[in-house]
Amino acid sequence: MSAETVIQSLEYIGTNPNIRSGRPHIIGTTIEVSALAIQHIIHQQSVDEIAQDYRLTVSQVYAALAYYYAHKEEIDAAIKAQEDLAEQMKSRSAAGRA
């Protein structure tokens, strides 16, 4: 048996312009990588808890987290943009009620 390195790819993450506006998601779902990263990092949920809550496999959650860390700056910027948009909409709604 040789000691050659075998590279294996876990193909759980996809992007499609028709699903979540092209944001990275778990293939076969509309669950975004960013949602799982937020659950893990901000809400301190374990991988097992996330998998159970979202009805995913542990492998899918780990793949999402690995993808997040490999694309951290890009995904963090997208999260920030979504937060900013939500805040703008909230402010407009509050101004409309005043």
C-alpha positions in Angstrom: 0.0 0.0 0.0 1.5 3.4 -1.0 1.5 6.5 1.1 0.0 8.6 -1.7 -2.3 11.4 -0.8 -5.8 11.0 -2.0 -7.8 14.2 -2.3 -11.5 13.8 -1.6 -14.1 16.4 -2.3 -17.3 16.9 -0.3 -19.8 18.4 -2.7 -22.4 19.7 -0.3 -22.2 23.4 -1.1 -23.6 25.0 -4.2 -24.5 28.4 -5.7 -27.3 28.9 -8.1 -28.6 32.3 -9.2 -32.2 30.9 -8.8 -31.6 29.8 -5.2 -31.1 32.5 -2.6 -29.9 35.0 -5.2 -26.8 32.9 -5.8 -25.6 32.8 -2.2 -23.8 29.6 -1.1 -26.2 27.0 0.2 -26.5 23.4 1.1 -27.3 21.5 -2.1 -30.8 20.1 -2.2 -32.0 22.8 0.2 -32.3 26.6 0.4 -30.3 26.7 3.6 -27.6 29.3 3.3 -24.0 28.7 4.5 -24.2 32.1 6.3 -27.2 30.9 8.4 -25.4 27.9 9.7 -22.2 30.0 10.4 -24.3 32.5 12.4 -25.9 29.7 14.4 -22.5 28.2 15.2 -20.5 31.4 15.8 -23.0 33.9 17.2 -25.6 31.6 18.8 -22.9 29.1 20.0 -24.9 26.1 18.7 -23.0 22.8 18.3 -22.7 21.1 15.0 -25.1 18.4 16.2 -27.7 21.0 17.4 -27.5 22.8 14.0 -27.9 19.5 12.1 -30.9 18.5 14.2 -32.5 22.0 14.0 -32.1 22.2 10.2 -32.6 18.5 9.5 -29.2 18.2 7.9 -26.4 15.7 8.3 -23.4 16.5 10.5 -21.3 16.3 7.3 -23.4 19.0 5.6 -23.0 21.3 8.6 -19.2 20.7 8.7 -19.0 21.3 5.0 -20.9 24.6 5.4 -18.6 25.7 8.2 -15.5 24.7 6.2 -16.9 26.7 3.2 -17.6 29.7 5.5 -14.0 29.8 6.8 -12.6 29.4 3.3 -14.7 32.4 2.1 -15.0 34.3 5.4 -14.5 37.8 4.2 -16.9 37.4 1.3 -19.6 35.8 3.4 -19.1 38.3 6.3 -19.6 41.1 3.9 -22.8 39.6 2.6 -24.1 39.1 6.1 -23.3 42.8 6.9 -25.1 43.9 3.7 -28.2 42.0 4.7 -28.1 43.4 8.2 -27.8 46.9 6.8 -30.7 46.4 4.4 -32.9 45.1 7.2 -32.0 48.1 9.3 -32.9 50.5 6.5 -36.2 48.7 5.9 -36.9 48.8 9.6 -36.2 52.6 9.8 -38.3 53.3 6.7 -41.2 51.3 8.2 -40.9 53.2 11.5 -40.8 56.5 9.7 -43.9 55.6 7.8 -45.8 54.9 11.0 -44.8 58.2 12.6 
